[in-house]
Amino acid sequence: MFERWLAQRIAATADTEHARMLQHFATWHQLRKLRAKAAKSPLGTSTTQESRQQITQAGAFLVWLAARHVALDACTQTDLDAWHAEKYATRRPAQAFLRWCMETRRMPRLTIPNRPTTNPHPMGQHQRITALQRVLAGDSTSPRVRLAACLVLLFAQPVSRIVRMVTDDVVHDGRHVALRLGDPPTPVPEPVAALLLDYLQALPANTPAINQDSPWLFPGRRPSQPMNPGTLRDALRKLGVPAEKGRTSAIRQLVLQAPAPVIAQALGYHDKSTTRIATDAGAPWKNYAPGAHSS
C-alpha cells in the first residue's frame, strides 16, 4: 500500500528533479528499512504513516528551497535554520530526508536545529491519580478512550502497544479479571475491571461492520486493522491524559513500589528498561535478585 501511494505521490510531483530526489530517498532509505521490518513482523499503520509524512515534508522542503532560489547542494545553515523556524510544527518528518541528503553528499553537512520538547513539569504522582479518578468518573467520555487512559495511567502501557491488544488478552475466570501484559497475567483492580468487562461486552455493537471479525480490543475502521495509534493519542490528549507523560509517571511509581524485574515481567517491559528507570527514580530495590525466592 505504501509503494502504491509512493508511486502516485512521485507522479504528482511537478518538478522532475524533485521527483527524482524523492524516488531515490524512498528507494535507498525508506523502502530498505520498511522491507527489513516487514520481514520480521507485519508493518503497523504508524510505521507507514511516518514514511508518508517523511516523503511529504521532504517534498515540501525542496519546494520551499526552490522558492528561495537555492539549490539543494548550495543549502546553507541560514536556509536550514529558516526552514525550521517557519515550519516548526512539521519539522521532524523532514529531518530523515535532511540527514540522508547530508550522508549521501547531496547537500552540505549542516547542523539540524534541535529545540527540546521535554516538558519541564512532568506529570507527578498526585496528578496521575487525579487524572485516573477523573477518567473513571467521566461517564460522558467514550468507554474506549477511558479504558485506554486507564491502561496508560495504571499499567504504564504505550499507545502503540495498547492498540495491538486483542480480546484474548483479557482473562476472566468469573471472579477475577487480568490482562496478558506480561507473564503471568496482571490482575486488574476495581473499578477498572468493571469498566473493562463492560467495554468488552459492548465491543461487538461498537465495532465497525467492516472489522467485525477482527480480534482487536481496539478495532479500527479499516478491515483487519486496529485503531490508529495517532487517533487514540489525540483522543487521550482531549481527555486531558498526555500519553507519554502519563505512562512515564506510572512506570516510575511502579518501580518504586516493587523490584524492577518484577514490574518488567508483569507489564511486558524489558528488565533493563525498568532497571534504568528504577535507578533514575532512586528505587530501594538495587540489591534485589530476580528469580524464585524461597523462605
Summary of the structure (lengths in Angstrom):
residues: 295
radius of gyration: 22.9
end to end distance: 57.0
largest distance: 76.0
contacts: 827
relative contact order: 0.09
helix: 62%
strand: 4%
